[in-house]
Amino acid sequence: MLCGQCGKEWIEGEAFCPLCGAPVCLVEGKKPATIPQTGLMKIIALVFLLCSMGLFFVSVWQPAFCIQKDGACHLYLTPGAGFKFQGGILLLLGWAGMVTCPIVGMTWLANPSLMMAWITFWFPKTSFWFSLIAVAFSAAFLLCIGAKVPINEAGTTAPICHLYLGYWLWLSSTLVMFAGNGIQVIVLYYQQKRLDQIYRKQDLERFSQLPRL
């Protein structure tokens, strides 16, 4: 087999051309299905992943919002629990809000979307879309100020009047994951673009070497 970069004979099984050092994908003259990430890019992406998970973990131990009651704002006490673990209770039981309080409850879908972004972390494009969905749902909670939520087991409701640290940490965890995936996707895009340019150059060189009639 001949190297598509320099024309030297290439021994099958070698990762690089022995003469010009072209990677296998160029030696074989085929475009790779995916562009491999560099070691530095993997480290940077991993930092974003860990930051996102850390922010999310801290958020579940913080109060997320307060409600308006008796003409004043009060920390929202999750029915059956206190405010210290409010984020965690909302994570575990928030799905029920899609039935009792659909407008607010739909934003809970940011949690499974974010977790899917973590799970598909090594597949940047897939993880990017999951993290984008997570950002959309978590940011949508900003539109829920004024929406009524249950405040006790009897079903009494009160409007949300203010957002607390737990919410902002939760939102930040989705944004950090989205930013990390965005950087990966952009880098991979330009790497693919550069590889395409190399192939176009090779095609032109091969065409110029064809015999003329």
Number of C-alpha atoms within 10 A of each C-alpha: 11 15 23 22 20 14 13 15 14 19 13 13 7 11 14 18 24 13 13 13 14 17 14 20 16 20 25 18 15 11 14 13 7 9 14 11 16 9 9 9 15 13 12 13 23 16 15 19 21 15 17 25 20 14 19 24 17 16 24 22 17 21 24 25 23 21 25 18 16 8 7 9 15 15 20 24 19 20 15 9 10 13 19 16 19 23 25 22 18 18 16 12 11 21 19 14 18 15 12 14 17 14 17 24 20 19 23 23 18 26 23 15 21 30 17 17 28 20 13 15 21 15 15 21 18 16 26 25 18 27 32 22 21 29 25 17 22 25 20 16 20 14 10 17 16 14 16 18 22 18 18 13 9 8 11 10 16 19 18 22 20 17 17 14 16 25 22 18 21 27 24 20 29 30 22 21 30 26 19 23 28 20 16 20 18 13 15 20 13 11 15 16 12 12 17 13 12 14 18 12 12 17 13 11 12 11 10 10 8 8 6 5 3
